[in-house]
Amino acid sequence: MAEKVKVTVNLTKEDLETLREQADKDGITVTDAMRRSIGIGRIAAEAKQKGHKLLVEGDDGALRQIETL
C-alpha cells in the first residue's frame, strides 16, 4: 500500500457536499470518495491525452460521450 500523506484542500461547499453525498450513498468515507474521484480524473486525463473518448452507457443501452476539459 502506498504511503499516506495528510493534506489540506480548499473546496467549495457544493463540492464538499457532493463528496459527502457520494460517500454516504456508497458507504465509504469522504477520503475514499475523494480518492475515487482522483482515480477517475486520472483515467479521463489519460484517455484524453491518447485521443480516446469516454462513454457512459445508460440503462437503456444508449451511449453518451463525456466531454473532458
Secondary structure, DSSP 8 states (H G I E B T S, - for coil): ------------HHHHHHHHHHHHHHT--HHHHHHHHHHHHHHHHHHHHTT--EEEE-TTS-EEEE---
